[in-house]
Each structure stands twice: as C-alpha cells, then as structure tokens.
C-alpha cells in the first residue's frame, strides 16, 4: 500500500490518500489540488513532486 499526505506538499493540509497504484494516487491528488487549493494546471514538475512524496505503508496502518 502507498500513501500520499498533502501536507508534505502544502503545509497545513491534512488531506491524504492511499492506494496500491501510484497513478491512482497521483490522479486523486491532482483532483484534490484543483478542488481544495485552486490549482488550475498540474504541470509535470508538480506530478514529480507528488511522486517523490508517496510513501509505502503497511496494510495495517
């Protein structure tokens, strides 16, 4: 299982998501950035920053 915490990219944001599939995490995060943080365009460098912040977690976490 993999996890992304928005606060690692946008300080103070408590939103997070997890999935086995990294692409799904990136998709959900991009949608969150659009709806919650007003991002109108998710550029390739932003996708890379999201990927760098995805962590592995145990299924029990």
Secondary structure, 3 states (H helix, E strand, C coil): CEEEEHHHCCCCCCCEEEECCHHHHHHHHHHHHHHHHCCCCCCHHHHHHHHHCCEECCCCC
